[in-house]
Amino acid sequence: MHNIQSILAITDLSARGHRTVRRAASIAAEHGALLKLMYAPAAFAVGATETAAHATRRLAGLAIEMAEGFGVLVKKVDNVSGRLDAIAEESRWCDLLVVGDARDACTLAFFHGQPVARLLRAVRKPVLVARLDAAKRYRRILVAVDLTDASRHLVELAWAFDGNAEVELFHALNTLHEGKLRYADVSDYAIKSLRHACALHARDRMLSLSDSSTARRNRVVSAIGQGDPARQAAVQQQYSKAELLVVGKHGRSAIVDFVFGSVAQRVLRWSASDVLVVPRGSGVASPVKAEPVAHGALAPALKQQ
């Protein structure tokens, strides 16, 4: 486990791309990390909007601006082809990618996914999709957990981002099986009892996950919802006004994502906050020694939408 030491920010040199770079620079300043700037058009390999020479000059100017404005070490990446494979190769040498949320309206995007979705399949590093103004730091971070051991890493990563932010853990109880139980003539009382038992298990597991987190300076809050995990995570993000939503992602193919849709992709579609997508088995964690924490009470369950 290690701290965030190197950040790669992808920009198309537009106003939106500049906002993305500022978010990356603010995180680099928080962690004393190296900031690397790389040019890519909004849709990556669809065609550059800047000539190589022009992109190189503008990146150099942007690097100076971020270094002076945030007091961080900044380096521009010489490869300005804007290709997705070039970004994936460069990502091997960083701890975090920061990108914007540009949309691609072409027909191929319908089958292969939006630019961020393609990037998530190509890299094995945490990817921060920056949407909000970078002038303010994250005050509240919502972590969508599935109660597996992999969720432990998401909690640690949330604390690595900002030890001063309040972290809220959220889990959505899947209610799809209840329809099958009713079809099998299982009584409503039995179904409600099962739902209650699942909620108790989820609460205990979330307390265990928060006990494992490090660098805790504020209390950990837990909330449980019912229904589709992606939809309910987006609802909870709006309810709690979290500026950052952390979600894990399993390695899946473009075909599987197209047919079924991943939780991470649907969270990106519905959430109004910045979103940190963490592939299973990757990322960073806080190196600070753990401290005692007082757990918040379980938040009221969200109504299923």
Summary of the structure (lengths in Angstrom):
residues: 305
radius of gyration: 20.2
end to end distance: 38.2
largest distance: 70.1
contacts: 1035
relative contact order: 0.15
helix: 42%
strand: 18%
